[in-house]
């Protein structure tokens, strides 16, 4: 159990980026009236941004 939770907590920033920041960025894009390029959905753009930011946080150990 400790091993599973340890692995989960290690990737928690990535999960936060995908689960919270991704939809937040999508909502901000929609509210601002900006249309993503190439016909992408705002949620897809939000997931890419949130996943990238969370991935960097996992690799570096810092959000900034």
PyMOL Python script that loads the backbone (N, CA, C, O; Angstrom):
from pymol import cmd

cmd.read_pdbstr("""\
ATOM      1  N   UNK A   1       0.827  -1.189   0.000  1.00  0.00           N
ATOM      2  CA  UNK A   1       0.000   0.000   0.000  1.00  0.00           C
ATOM      3  C   UNK A   1       0.871   1.254   0.000  1.00  0.00           C
ATOM      4  O   UNK A   1       0.586   2.221  -0.706  1.00  0.00           O
ATOM      5  N   UNK A   2       1.927   1.224   0.794  1.00  0.00           N
ATOM      6  CA  UNK A   2       2.839   2.371   0.879  1.00  0.00           C
ATOM      7  C   UNK A   2       3.511   2.607  -0.474  1.00  0.00           C
ATOM      8  O   UNK A   2       3.716   3.753  -0.876  1.00  0.00           O
ATOM      9  N   UNK A   3       3.848   1.537  -1.167  1.00  0.00           N
ATOM     10  CA  UNK A   3       4.486   1.649  -2.482  1.00  0.00           C
ATOM     11  C   UNK A   3       3.541   2.283  -3.503  1.00  0.00           C
ATOM     12  O   UNK A   3       3.957   3.124  -4.300  1.00  0.00           O
ATOM     13  N   UNK A   4       2.294   1.888  -3.478  1.00  0.00           N
ATOM     14  CA  UNK A   4       1.304   2.442  -4.409  1.00  0.00           C
ATOM     15  C   UNK A   4       1.086   3.920  -4.130  1.00  0.00           C
ATOM     16  O   UNK A   4       1.089   4.732  -5.055  1.00  0.00           O
ATOM     17  N   UNK A   5       0.899   4.274  -2.872  1.00  0.00           N
ATOM     18  CA  UNK A   5       0.694   5.679  -2.521  1.00  0.00           C
ATOM     19  C   UNK A   5       1.933   6.520  -2.809  1.00  0.00           C
ATOM     20  O   UNK A   5       1.822   7.675  -3.220  1.00  0.00           O
ATOM     21  N   UNK A   6       3.107   5.946  -2.595  1.00  0.00           N
ATOM     22  CA  UNK A   6       4.346   6.669  -2.901  1.00  0.00           C
ATOM     23  C   UNK A   6       4.451   6.983  -4.381  1.00  0.00           C
ATOM     24  O   UNK A   6       4.840   8.089  -4.756  1.00  0.00           O
ATOM     25  N   UNK A   7       4.108   6.019  -5.227  1.00  0.00           N
ATOM     26  CA  UNK A   7       4.117   6.248  -6.672  1.00  0.00           C
ATOM     27  C   UNK A   7       3.066   7.257  -7.096  1.00  0.00           C
ATOM     28  O   UNK A   7       3.300   8.064  -7.996  1.00  0.00           O
ATOM     29  N   UNK A   8       1.912   7.213  -6.454  1.00  0.00           N
ATOM     30  CA  UNK A   8       0.849   8.159  -6.768  1.00  0.00           C
ATOM     31  C   UNK A   8       1.243   9.580  -6.381  1.00  0.00           C
ATOM     32  O   UNK A   8       1.003  10.525  -7.133  1.00  0.00           O
ATOM     33  N   UNK A   9       1.842   9.724  -5.214  1.00  0.00           N
ATOM     34  CA  UNK A   9       2.253  11.057  -4.772  1.00  0.00           C
ATOM     35  C   UNK A   9       3.410  11.602  -5.603  1.00  0.00           C
ATOM     36  O   UNK A   9       3.569  12.817  -5.720  1.00  0.00           O
ATOM     37  N   UNK A  10       4.209  10.723  -6.174  1.00  0.00           N
ATOM     38  CA  UNK A  10       5.314  11.167  -7.009  1.00  0.00           C
ATOM     39  C   UNK A  10       4.807  11.816  -8.298  1.00  0.00           C
ATOM     40  O   UNK A  10       5.423  12.757  -8.800  1.00  0.00           O
ATOM     41  N   UNK A  11       3.681  11.317  -8.842  1.00  0.00           N
ATOM     42  CA  UNK A  11       3.139  11.881 -10.080  1.00  0.00           C
ATOM     43  C   UNK A  11       1.952  12.815  -9.828  1.00  0.00           C
ATOM     44  O   UNK A  11       1.252  13.202 -10.764  1.00  0.00           O
ATOM     45  N   UNK A  12       1.730  13.171  -8.577  1.00  0.00           N
ATOM     46  CA  UNK A  12       0.600  14.039  -8.229  1.00  0.00           C
ATOM     47  C   UNK A  12       0.596  15.369  -8.986  1.00  0.00           C
ATOM     48  O   UNK A  12      -0.479  15.812  -9.388  1.00  0.00           O
ATOM     49  N   UNK A  13       1.741  16.031  -9.202  1.00  0.00           N
ATOM     50  CA  UNK A  13       1.696  17.274  -9.978  1.00  0.00           C
ATOM     51  C   UNK A  13       1.173  17.061 -11.401  1.00  0.00           C
ATOM     52  O   UNK A  13       0.480  17.924 -11.939  1.00  0.00           O
ATOM     53  N   UNK A  14       1.495  15.935 -12.004  1.00  0.00           N
ATOM     54  CA  UNK A  14       0.989  15.639 -13.345  1.00  0.00           C
ATOM     55  C   UNK A  14      -0.522  15.440 -13.306  1.00  0.00           C
ATOM     56  O   UNK A  14      -1.239  15.938 -14.173  1.00  0.00           O
ATOM     57  N   UNK A  15      -0.997  14.721 -12.316  1.00  0.00           N
ATOM     58  CA  UNK A  15      -2.440  14.516 -12.185  1.00  0.00           C
ATOM     59  C   UNK A  15      -3.163  15.827 -11.910  1.00  0.00           C
ATOM     60  O   UNK A  15      -4.264  16.047 -12.414  1.00  0.00           O
ATOM     61  N   UNK A  16      -2.554  16.695 -11.115  1.00  0.00           N
ATOM     62  CA  UNK A  16      -3.126  18.007 -10.849  1.00  0.00           C
ATOM     63  C   UNK A  16      -3.169  18.833 -12.127  1.00  0.00           C
ATOM     64  O   UNK A  16      -4.155  19.521 -12.391  1.00  0.00           O
ATOM     65  N   UNK A  17      -2.112  18.768 -12.913  1.00  0.00           N
ATOM     66  CA  UNK A  17      -2.075  19.500 -14.173  1.00  0.00           C
ATOM     67  C   UNK A  17      -3.152  19.038 -15.133  1.00  0.00           C
ATOM     68  O   UNK A  17      -3.789  19.859 -15.793  1.00  0.00           O
ATOM     69  N   UNK A  18      -3.361  17.744 -15.220  1.00  0.00           N
ATOM     70  CA  UNK A  18      -4.378  17.215 -16.124  1.00  0.00           C
ATOM     71  C   UNK A  18      -5.791  17.355 -15.569  1.00  0.00           C
ATOM     72  O   UNK A  18      -6.729  17.636 -16.316  1.00  0.00           O
ATOM     73  N   UNK A  19      -5.944  17.164 -14.277  1.00  0.00           N
ATOM     74  CA  UNK A  19      -7.278  17.154 -13.683  1.00  0.00           C
ATOM     75  C   UNK A  19      -7.831  18.511 -13.307  1.00  0.00           C
ATOM     76  O   UNK A  19      -9.048  18.689 -13.251  1.00  0.00           O
ATOM     77  N   UNK A  20      -6.953  19.477 -13.046  1.00  0.00           N
ATOM     78  CA  UNK A  20      -7.424  20.797 -12.627  1.00  0.00           C
ATOM     79  C   UNK A  20      -7.000  21.892 -13.600  1.00  0.00           C
ATOM     80  O   UNK A  20      -7.832  22.663 -14.080  1.00  0.00           O
ATOM     81  N   UNK A  21      -5.705  21.956 -13.888  1.00  0.00           N
ATOM     82  CA  UNK A  21      -5.223  23.040 -14.738  1.00  0.00           C
ATOM     83  C   UNK A  21      -5.723  22.916 -16.181  1.00  0.00           C
ATOM     84  O   UNK A  21      -6.019  23.927 -16.818  1.00  0.00           O
ATOM     85  N   UNK A  22      -5.819  21.698 -16.698  1.00  0.00           N
ATOM     86  CA  UNK A  22      -6.304  21.506 -18.065  1.00  0.00           C
ATOM     87  C   UNK A  22      -7.708  22.056 -18.282  1.00  0.00           C
ATOM     88  O   UNK A  22      -7.909  22.878 -19.176  1.00  0.00           O
ATOM     89  N   UNK A  23      -8.684  21.624 -17.488  1.00  0.00           N
ATOM     90  CA  UNK A  23     -10.028  22.186 -17.632  1.00  0.00           C
ATOM     91  C   UNK A  23     -10.100  23.675 -17.309  1.00  0.00           C
ATOM     92  O   UNK A  23     -10.898  24.399 -17.903  1.00  0.00           O
ATOM     93  N   UNK A  24      -9.271  24.138 -16.372  1.00  0.00           N
ATOM     94  CA  UNK A  24      -9.249  25.564 -16.051  1.00  0.00           C
ATOM     95  C   UNK A  24      -8.780  26.385 -17.248  1.00  0.00           C
ATOM     96  O   UNK A  24      -9.379  27.410 -17.571  1.00  0.00           O
ATOM     97  N   UNK A  25      -7.720  25.942 -17.900  1.00  0.00           N
ATOM     98  CA  UNK A  25      -7.222  26.652 -19.089  1.00  0.00           C
ATOM     99  C   UNK A  25      -8.277  26.622 -20.193  1.00  0.00           C
ATOM    100  O   UNK A  25      -8.466  27.618 -20.890  1.00  0.00           O
ATOM    101  N   UNK A  26      -8.961  25.500 -20.358  1.00  0.00           N
ATOM    102  CA  UNK A  26     -10.011  25.401 -21.367  1.00  0.00           C
ATOM    103  C   UNK A  26     -11.145  26.393 -21.085  1.00  0.00           C
ATOM    104  O   UNK A  26     -11.646  27.045 -22.002  1.00  0.00           O
ATOM    105  N   UNK A  27     -11.537  26.502 -19.839  1.00  0.00           N
ATOM    106  CA  UNK A  27     -12.592  27.453 -19.483  1.00  0.00           C
ATOM    107  C   UNK A  27     -12.130  28.891 -19.698  1.00  0.00           C
ATOM    108  O   UNK A  27     -12.905  29.731 -20.157  1.00  0.00           O
ATOM    109  N   UNK A  28     -10.882  29.176 -19.372  1.00  0.00           N
ATOM    110  CA  UNK A  28     -10.369  30.529 -19.586  1.00  0.00           C
ATOM    111  C   UNK A  28     -10.312  30.871 -21.074  1.00  0.00           C
ATOM    112  O   UNK A  28     -10.617  31.999 -21.461  1.00  0.00           O
ATOM    113  N   UNK A  29      -9.925  29.910 -21.905  1.00  0.00           N
ATOM    114  CA  UNK A  29      -9.925  30.139 -23.349  1.00  0.00           C
ATOM    115  C   UNK A  29     -11.332  30.419 -23.859  1.00  0.00           C
ATOM    116  O   UNK A  29     -11.533  31.303 -24.691  1.00  0.00           O
ATOM    117  N   UNK A  30     -12.296  29.666 -23.360  1.00  0.00           N
ATOM    118  CA  UNK A  30     -13.682  29.839 -23.781  1.00  0.00           C
ATOM    119  C   UNK A  30     -14.231  31.188 -23.322  1.00  0.00           C
ATOM    120  O   UNK A  30     -14.879  31.893 -24.096  1.00  0.00           O
ATOM    121  N   UNK A  31     -13.975  31.544 -22.073  1.00  0.00           N
ATOM    122  CA  UNK A  31     -14.468  32.816 -21.550  1.00  0.00           C
ATOM    123  C   UNK A  31     -13.821  34.015 -22.238  1.00  0.00           C
ATOM    124  O   UNK A  31     -14.461  35.052 -22.410  1.00  0.00           O
ATOM    125  N   UNK A  32     -12.558  33.875 -22.631  1.00  0.00           N
ATOM    126  CA  UNK A  32     -11.864  34.970 -23.308  1.00  0.00           C
ATOM    127  C   UNK A  32     -12.282  35.078 -24.771  1.00  0.00           C
ATOM    128  O   UNK A  32     -12.006  36.084 -25.424  1.00  0.00           O
ATOM    129  N   UNK A  33     -12.946  34.049 -25.284  1.00  0.00           N
ATOM    130  CA  UNK A  33     -13.395  34.079 -26.672  1.00  0.00           C
ATOM    131  C   UNK A  33     -12.304  33.731 -27.667  1.00  0.00           C
ATOM    132  O   UNK A  33     -12.438  34.025 -28.854  1.00  0.00           O
ATOM    133  N   UNK A  34     -11.230  33.110 -27.207  1.00  0.00           N
ATOM    134  CA  UNK A  34     -10.141  32.720 -28.094  1.00  0.00           C
ATOM    135  C   UNK A  34     -10.417  31.340 -28.651  1.00  0.00           C
ATOM    136  O   UNK A  34     -10.769  30.420 -27.912  1.00  0.00           O
ATOM    137  N   UNK A  35     -10.256  31.199 -29.945  1.00  0.00           N
ATOM    138  CA  UNK A  35     -10.441  29.909 -30.597  1.00  0.00           C
ATOM    139  C   UNK A  35      -9.073  29.270 -30.829  1.00  0.00           C
ATOM    140  O   UNK A  35      -8.193  29.902 -31.414  1.00  0.00           O
ATOM    141  N   UNK A  36      -8.883  28.040 -30.384  1.00  0.00           N
ATOM    142  CA  UNK A  36      -7.602  27.371 -30.623  1.00  0.00           C
ATOM    143  C   UNK A  36      -7.375  27.162 -32.124  1.00  0.00           C
ATOM    144  O   UNK A  36      -8.335  27.035 -32.885  1.00  0.00           O
ATOM    145  N   UNK A  37      -6.120  27.125 -32.545  1.00  0.00           N
ATOM    146  CA  UNK A  37      -5.834  26.940 -33.969  1.00  0.00           C
ATOM    147  C   UNK A  37      -6.129  25.517 -34.441  1.00  0.00           C
ATOM    148  O   UNK A  37      -6.260  24.597 -33.634  1.00  0.00           O
ATOM    149  N   UNK A  38      -6.229  25.354 -35.742  1.00  0.00           N
ATOM    150  CA  UNK A  38      -6.433  24.071 -36.425  1.00  0.00           C
ATOM    151  C   UNK A  38      -7.698  23.339 -35.989  1.00  0.00           C
ATOM    152  O   UNK A  38      -7.777  22.117 -36.112  1.00  0.00           O
ATOM    153  N   UNK A  39      -8.675  24.064 -35.488  1.00  0.00           N
ATOM    154  CA  UNK A  39      -9.946  23.464 -35.114  1.00  0.00           C
ATOM    155  C   UNK A  39      -9.886  22.589 -33.875  1.00  0.00           C
ATOM    156  O   UNK A  39     -10.767  21.752 -33.675  1.00  0.00           O
ATOM    157  N   UNK A  40      -8.877  22.759 -33.044  1.00  0.00           N
ATOM    158  CA  UNK A  40      -8.779  21.971 -31.813  1.00  0.00           C
ATOM    159  C   UNK A  40      -9.830  22.416 -30.806  1.00  0.00           C
ATOM    160  O   UNK A  40     -10.257  23.571 -30.802  1.00  0.00           O
ATOM    161  N   UNK A  41     -10.230  21.505 -29.971  1.00  0.00           N
ATOM    162  CA  UNK A  41     -11.152  21.832 -28.888  1.00  0.00           C
ATOM    163  C   UNK A  41     -10.380  22.555 -27.786  1.00  0.00           C
ATOM    164  O   UNK A  41      -9.206  22.262 -27.563  1.00  0.00           O
ATOM    165  N   UNK A  42     -11.021  23.488 -27.099  1.00  0.00           N
ATOM    166  CA  UNK A  42     -10.331  24.168 -25.996  1.00  0.00           C
ATOM    167  C   UNK A  42      -9.836  23.200 -24.921  1.00  0.00           C
ATOM    168  O   UNK A  42      -8.794  23.434 -24.310  1.00  0.00           O
ATOM    169  N   UNK A  43     -10.573  22.123 -24.689  1.00  0.00           N
ATOM    170  CA  UNK A  43     -10.147  21.161 -23.672  1.00  0.00           C
ATOM    171  C   UNK A  43      -8.854  20.462 -24.085  1.00  0.00           C
ATOM    172  O   UNK A  43      -8.008  20.184 -23.235  1.00  0.00           O
ATOM    173  N   UNK A  44      -8.690  20.176 -25.366  1.00  0.00           N
ATOM    174  CA  UNK A  44      -7.460  19.540 -25.840  1.00  0.00           C
ATOM    175  C   UNK A  44      -6.264  20.455 -25.605  1.00  0.00           C
ATOM    176  O   UNK A  44      -5.206  20.000 -25.170  1.00  0.00           O
ATOM    177  N   UNK A  45      -6.429  21.738 -25.892  1.00  0.00           N
ATOM    178  CA  UNK A  45      -5.356  22.699 -25.667  1.00  0.00           C
ATOM    179  C   UNK A  45      -5.065  22.810 -24.171  1.00  0.00           C
ATOM    180  O   UNK A  45      -3.904  22.866 -23.766  1.00  0.00           O
ATOM    181  N   UNK A  46      -6.119  22.843 -23.352  1.00  0.00           N
ATOM    182  CA  UNK A  46      -5.940  22.913 -21.906  1.00  0.00           C
ATOM    183  C   UNK A  46      -5.223  21.693 -21.358  1.00  0.00           C
ATOM    184  O   UNK A  46      -4.383  21.817 -20.466  1.00  0.00           O
ATOM    185  N   UNK A  47      -5.539  20.519 -21.877  1.00  0.00           N
ATOM    186  CA  UNK A  47      -4.878  19.298 -21.412  1.00  0.00           C
ATOM    187  C   UNK A  47      -3.403  19.283 -21.799  1.00  0.00           C
ATOM    188  O   UNK A  47      -2.562  18.821 -21.028  1.00  0.00           O
ATOM    189  N   UNK A  48      -3.089  19.784 -22.982  1.00  0.00           N
ATOM    190  CA  UNK A  48      -1.681  19.839 -23.391  1.00  0.00           C
ATOM    191  C   UNK A  48      -0.916  20.796 -22.488  1.00  0.00           C
ATOM    192  O   UNK A  48       0.180  20.474 -22.029  1.00  0.00           O
ATOM    193  N   UNK A  49      -1.484  21.968 -22.230  1.00  0.00           N
ATOM    194  CA  UNK A  49      -0.809  22.951 -21.374  1.00  0.00           C
ATOM    195  C   UNK A  49      -0.699  22.429 -19.941  1.00  0.00           C
ATOM    196  O   UNK A  49       0.373  22.484 -19.340  1.00  0.00           O
ATOM    197  N   UNK A  50      -1.807  21.925 -19.395  1.00  0.00           N
ATOM    198  CA  UNK A  50      -1.787  21.400 -18.029  1.00  0.00           C
ATOM    199  C   UNK A  50      -0.883  20.190 -17.875  1.00  0.00           C
ATOM    200  O   UNK A  50      -0.179  20.063 -16.873  1.00  0.00           O
ATOM    201  N   UNK A  51      -0.895  19.299 -18.862  1.00  0.00           N
ATOM    202  CA  UNK A  51      -0.032  18.125 -18.805  1.00  0.00           C
ATOM    203  C   UNK A  51       1.436  18.484 -18.914  1.00  0.00           C
ATOM    204  O   UNK A  51       2.278  17.910 -18.224  1.00  0.00           O
ATOM    205  N   UNK A  52       1.740  19.437 -19.781  1.00  0.00           N
ATOM    206  CA  UNK A  52       3.140  19.868 -19.915  1.00  0.00           C
ATOM    207  C   UNK A  52       3.624  20.530 -18.636  1.00  0.00           C
ATOM    208  O   UNK A  52       4.732  20.263 -18.170  1.00  0.00           O
ATOM    209  N   UNK A  53       2.800  21.384 -18.075  1.00  0.00           N
ATOM    210  CA  UNK A  53       3.191  22.081 -16.846  1.00  0.00           C
ATOM    211  C   UNK A  53       3.344  21.088 -15.687  1.00  0.00           C
ATOM    212  O   UNK A  53       4.295  21.175 -14.910  1.00  0.00           O
ATOM    213  N   UNK A  54       2.410  20.154 -15.578  1.00  0.00           N
ATOM    214  CA  UNK A  54       2.515  19.132 -14.540  1.00  0.00           C
ATOM    215  C   UNK A  54       3.702  18.213 -14.760  1.00  0.00           C
ATOM    216  O   UNK A  54       4.350  17.796 -13.800  1.00  0.00           O
ATOM    217  N   UNK A  55       3.997  17.890 -16.020  1.00  0.00           N
ATOM    218  CA  UNK A  55       5.153  17.056 -16.324  1.00  0.00           C
ATOM    219  C   UNK A  55       6.462  17.721 -15.948  1.00  0.00           C
ATOM    220  O   UNK A  55       7.369  17.075 -15.424  1.00  0.00           O
ATOM    221  N   UNK A  56       6.556  19.003 -16.216  1.00  0.00           N
ATOM    222  CA  UNK A  56       7.753  19.750 -15.823  1.00  0.00           C
ATOM    223  C   UNK A  56       7.868  19.776 -14.303  1.00  0.00           C
ATOM    224  O   UNK A  56       8.967  19.663 -13.760  1.00  0.00           O
ATOM    225  N   UNK A  57       6.747  19.924 -13.623  1.00  0.00           N
ATOM    226  CA  UNK A  57       6.770  19.943 -12.159  1.00  0.00           C
ATOM    227  C   UNK A  57       7.213  18.591 -11.599  1.00  0.00           C
ATOM    228  O   UNK A  57       7.911  18.544 -10.586  1.00  0.00           O
ATOM    229  N   UNK A  58       6.819  17.500 -12.241  1.00  0.00           N
ATOM    230  CA  UNK A  58       7.252  16.177 -11.784  1.00  0.00           C
ATOM    231  C   UNK A  58       8.755  16.013 -12.000  1.00  0.00           C
ATOM    232  O   UNK A  58       9.460  15.518 -11.121  1.00  0.00           O
ATOM    233  N   UNK A  59       9.240  16.425 -13.162  1.00  0.00           N
ATOM    234  CA  UNK A  59      10.656  16.232 -13.468  1.00  0.00           C
ATOM    235  C   UNK A  59      11.583  17.128 -12.656  1.00  0.00           C
ATOM    236  O   UNK A  59      12.645  16.689 -12.214  1.00  0.00           O
ATOM    237  N   UNK A  60      11.187  18.382 -12.460  1.00  0.00           N
ATOM    238  CA  UNK A  60      12.060  19.322 -11.760  1.00  0.00           C
ATOM    239  C   UNK A  60      11.774  19.396 -10.272  1.00  0.00           C
ATOM    240  O   UNK A  60      12.644  19.799  -9.500  1.00  0.00           O
ATOM    241  N   UNK A  61      10.579  19.018  -9.854  1.00  0.00           N
ATOM    242  CA  UNK A  61      10.197  19.124  -8.451  1.00  0.00           C
ATOM    243  C   UNK A  61       9.705  20.499  -8.076  1.00  0.00           C
ATOM    244  O   UNK A  61       9.498  20.779  -6.895  1.00  0.00           O
ATOM    245  N   UNK A  62       9.509  21.385  -9.074  1.00  0.00           N
ATOM    246  CA  UNK A  62       9.059  22.753  -8.821  1.00  0.00           C
ATOM    247  C   UNK A  62       8.031  23.138  -9.877  1.00  0.00           C
ATOM    248  O   UNK A  62       8.089  22.657 -11.008  1.00  0.00           O
ATOM    249  N   UNK A  63       7.102  23.996  -9.515  1.00  0.00           N
ATOM    250  CA  UNK A  63       6.081  24.472 -10.450  1.00  0.00           C
ATOM    251  C   UNK A  63       6.574  25.623 -11.307  1.00  0.00           C
ATOM    252  O   UNK A  63       6.085  25.823 -12.419  1.00  0.00           O
ATOM    253  N   UNK A  64       7.536  26.380 -10.801  1.00  0.00           N
ATOM    254  CA  UNK A  64       8.013  27.541 -11.551  1.00  0.00           C
ATOM    255  C   UNK A  64       9.398  27.303 -12.087  1.00  0.00           C
ATOM    256  O   UNK A  64       9.964  28.175 -12.747  1.00  0.00           O
TER     257      UNK A  64
END
""", "prot")
cmd.dss("prot")
cmd.show_as("cartoon", "prot")
cmd.util.cbc("prot")
cmd.orient("prot")
